[in-house]
Amino acid sequence: MTFPLQEIRRLLAPDTALLGSVVGLEGTLARVATERGAVMARFLDVLAIGDRVLLRNGLATRAPVARKSYPV
C-alpha cells in the first residue's frame, strides 16, 4: 500500500530521466527536444545548441558520453 501523497507525486512528476538534445537557449532556460516533444528546462552547466542532456526534476545536465569506442 502506498501513501496518497507519494502516489500523486509519482503521477505528476515521474522519476524517469529523459534524454534530449538542446535546440535553443533563452537566458537560464534551455529548449530541449525529447521523445515526448520540446521541453523548457533550467540548466546550471554551460550548454550549447546540439549538446545531449539528461532531464531530471526540471533540470538539464550534460548526458554522459562514451570516451572510448572499440571496433567490432
Protein Blocks (a to p, Z undefined) as FASTA:
>chain_A
ZZfklmmmmmmmccbdcddddfbdehjaccdddfkbccddddfbdcdehiacddeehiac
dddddfbdcdZZ
